[in-house]
Amino acid sequence: MDNKTVTIKRTLKAPIKLVWEAWTQADHIAQWWGPKGMNTKVIEHDFKVGGQWKYSMEMPDGNEFISDGVYLEIEEFKKISSIANFRPMTEGVEIQSLFEEDGDQTILTFNIIHPTEEYRIQQEKMGILNGWGSVLDRLGFFVEA
């Protein structure tokens, strides 16, 4: 995309409707959101443009890790875009989930758009690819089960 964006692609062995539901329904989100080994509580989930979301992940050391944001764009079975914060590590990024039907599979393109190239580089050094990679792996296991 550009020098401010980190992109992760996955082909999920599940129909697009199932992947969409996993990404948009609070009870499903709680099952896969967050890196492996973390439990997620959905505090707020107002799935509409302008709606807010807020999730709490319990870390192995007992601390809470809060992620929150506001939905910017929702196009059913195609795109979800949101401003997002993952405190204390990341703030003010845009996350985009792009869904593409491929027979009975779904191609998911996940973009993390940073305000600056420097911020993207810093986030990559902190392990953003491993973190999100783990989250998307969990999504894959969830929808394929």
One Martini backbone bead per residue (centre of mass of N, CA, C, O) as a GRO file, in nm:
protein
  145
    1MET     BB    1   0.071   0.054  -0.030
    2ASP     BB    2   0.269   0.194   0.196
    3ASN     BB    3   0.503   0.325   0.439
    4LYS     BB    4   0.252   0.296   0.678
    5THR     BB    5   0.198  -0.013   0.604
    6VAL     BB    6   0.069  -0.316   0.734
    7THR     BB    7   0.050  -0.647   0.584
    8ILE     BB    8  -0.188  -0.919   0.621
    9LYS     BB    9  -0.232  -1.250   0.491
   10ARG     BB   10  -0.522  -1.474   0.456
   11THR     BB   11  -0.632  -1.811   0.417
   12LEU     BB   12  -0.954  -1.924   0.485
   13LYS     BB   13  -1.128  -2.230   0.572
   14ALA     BB   14  -1.395  -2.032   0.503
   15PRO     BB   15  -1.667  -1.875   0.471
   16ILE     BB   16  -1.741  -1.546   0.460
   17LYS     BB   17  -1.979  -1.543   0.661
   18LEU     BB   18  -1.819  -1.668   0.899
   19VAL     BB   19  -1.592  -1.461   0.915
   20TRP     BB   20  -1.771  -1.216   0.957
   21GLU     BB   21  -1.901  -1.313   1.222
   22ALA     BB   22  -1.636  -1.339   1.383
   23TRP     BB   23  -1.572  -1.017   1.342
   24THR     BB   24  -1.888  -0.897   1.443
   25GLN     BB   25  -1.931  -1.085   1.701
   26ALA     BB   26  -1.881  -1.076   2.031
   27ASP     BB   27  -1.878  -1.385   2.103
   28HIS     BB   28  -1.654  -1.443   1.891
   29ILE     BB   29  -1.427  -1.241   1.954
   30ALA     BB   30  -1.362  -1.366   2.240
   31GLN     BB   31  -1.224  -1.634   2.102
   32TRP     BB   32  -0.970  -1.469   1.918
   33TRP     BB   33  -0.888  -1.218   2.042
   34GLY     BB   34  -0.571  -1.220   2.057
   35PRO     BB   35  -0.322  -1.367   2.172
   36LYS     BB   36  -0.204  -1.642   2.264
   37GLY     BB   37  -0.337  -1.702   2.597
   38MET     BB   38  -0.565  -1.488   2.580
   39ASN     BB   39  -0.823  -1.320   2.734
   40THR     BB   40  -1.144  -1.193   2.617
   41LYS     BB   41  -1.328  -0.890   2.670
   42VAL     BB   42  -1.636  -0.748   2.589
   43ILE     BB   43  -1.737  -0.422   2.656
   44GLU     BB   44  -1.765  -0.303   2.355
   45HIS     BB   45  -2.016  -0.333   2.064
   46ASP     BB   46  -2.078  -0.102   1.798
   47PHE     BB   47  -2.178  -0.217   1.486
   48LYS     BB   48  -2.102   0.088   1.342
   49VAL     BB   49  -2.081   0.375   1.213
   50GLY     BB   50  -1.932   0.533   1.498
   51GLY     BB   51  -1.883   0.299   1.659
   52GLN     BB   52  -1.783   0.137   1.951
   53TRP     BB   53  -1.485  -0.032   2.081
   54LYS     BB   54  -1.406  -0.271   2.362
   55TYR     BB   55  -1.120  -0.450   2.485
   56SER     BB   56  -1.012  -0.709   2.714
   57MET     BB   57  -0.691  -0.830   2.810
   58GLU     BB   58  -0.550  -1.098   2.974
   59MET     BB   59  -0.260  -1.136   3.115
   60PRO     BB   60  -0.048  -1.359   3.260
   61ASP     BB   61   0.020  -1.124   3.494
   62GLY     BB   62  -0.292  -0.979   3.520
   63ASN     BB   63  -0.298  -0.772   3.327
   64GLU     BB   64  -0.442  -0.518   3.134
   65PHE     BB   65  -0.547  -0.496   2.786
   66ILE     BB   66  -0.646  -0.226   2.587
   67SER     BB   67  -0.892  -0.212   2.325
   68ASP     BB   68  -0.982   0.053   2.088
   69GLY     BB   69  -1.261   0.213   1.893
   70VAL     BB   70  -1.373   0.333   1.561
   71TYR     BB   71  -1.594   0.311   1.316
   72LEU     BB   72  -1.566   0.408   0.966
   73GLU     BB   73  -1.616   0.129   0.791
   74ILE     BB   74  -1.893  -0.062   0.635
   75GLU     BB   75  -1.884  -0.358   0.418
   76GLU     BB   76  -2.045  -0.617   0.352
   77PHE     BB   77  -1.813  -0.873   0.297
   78LYS     BB   78  -1.549  -0.655   0.260
   79LYS     BB   79  -1.536  -0.407   0.498
   80ILE     BB   80  -1.328  -0.296   0.782
   81SER     BB   81  -1.298   0.018   0.954
   82SER     BB   82  -1.059   0.148   1.208
   83ILE     BB   83  -0.992   0.301   1.482
   84ALA     BB   84  -0.692   0.233   1.694
   85ASN     BB   85  -0.613   0.101   2.026
   86PHE     BB   86  -0.311  -0.042   2.208
   87ARG     BB   87  -0.278  -0.036   2.524
   88PRO     BB   88   0.048   0.095   2.546
   89MET     BB   89   0.169   0.055   2.239
   90THR     BB   90  -0.085   0.162   2.056
   91GLU     BB   91  -0.178   0.460   1.861
   92GLY     BB   92  -0.365   0.582   1.599
   93VAL     BB   93  -0.473   0.358   1.415
   94GLU     BB   94  -0.557   0.185   1.119
   95ILE     BB   95  -0.793  -0.073   1.059
   96GLN     BB   96  -0.812  -0.326   0.798
   97SER     BB   97  -1.070  -0.541   0.667
   98LEU     BB   98  -1.045  -0.767   0.394
   99PHE     BB   99  -1.290  -0.939   0.199
  100GLU     BB  100  -1.257  -1.252   0.004
  101GLU     BB  101  -1.399  -1.457  -0.214
  102ASP     BB  102  -1.299  -1.826  -0.244
  103GLY     BB  103  -1.534  -1.990  -0.256
  104ASP     BB  104  -1.496  -2.167   0.057
  105GLN     BB  105  -1.312  -1.923   0.094
  106THR     BB  106  -1.103  -1.666   0.265
  107ILE     BB  107  -0.967  -1.355   0.196
  108LEU     BB  108  -0.746  -1.186   0.419
  109THR     BB  109  -0.689  -0.837   0.461
  110PHE     BB  110  -0.453  -0.676   0.684
  111ASN     BB  111  -0.442  -0.336   0.788
  112ILE     BB  112  -0.184  -0.116   0.923
  113ILE     BB  113  -0.223   0.231   0.975
  114HIS     BB  114   0.006   0.477   1.009
  115PRO     BB  115   0.085   0.806   1.052
  116THR     BB  116   0.388   0.699   1.015
  117GLU     BB  117   0.677   0.552   0.921
  118GLU     BB  118   0.819   0.555   1.197
  119TYR     BB  119   0.592   0.410   1.350
  120ARG     BB  120   0.599   0.151   1.188
  121ILE     BB  121   0.891   0.072   1.254
  122GLN     BB  122   0.852   0.059   1.559
  123GLN     BB  123   0.628  -0.160   1.552
  124GLU     BB  124   0.795  -0.378   1.413
  125LYS     BB  125   1.013  -0.397   1.639
  126MET     BB  126   0.779  -0.484   1.856
  127GLY     BB  127   0.596  -0.717   1.689
  128ILE     BB  128   0.333  -0.682   1.508
  129LEU     BB  129   0.341  -0.939   1.329
  130ASN     BB  130   0.325  -1.150   1.554
  131GLY     BB  131   0.073  -1.054   1.695
  132TRP     BB  132  -0.125  -1.056   1.449
  133GLY     BB  133  -0.058  -1.337   1.354
  134SER     BB  134  -0.175  -1.478   1.606
  135VAL     BB  135  -0.463  -1.371   1.581
  136LEU     BB  136  -0.517  -1.485   1.288
  137ASP     BB  137  -0.471  -1.776   1.366
  138ARG     BB  138  -0.707  -1.792   1.566
  139LEU     BB  139  -0.923  -1.730   1.360
  140GLY     BB  140  -0.870  -1.973   1.181
  141PHE     BB  141  -0.930  -2.190   1.393
  142PHE     BB  142  -1.216  -2.097   1.457
  143VAL     BB  143  -1.348  -2.116   1.158
  144GLU     BB  144  -1.238  -2.424   1.108
  145ALA     BB  145  -1.391  -2.579   1.359
   0.00000   0.00000   0.00000
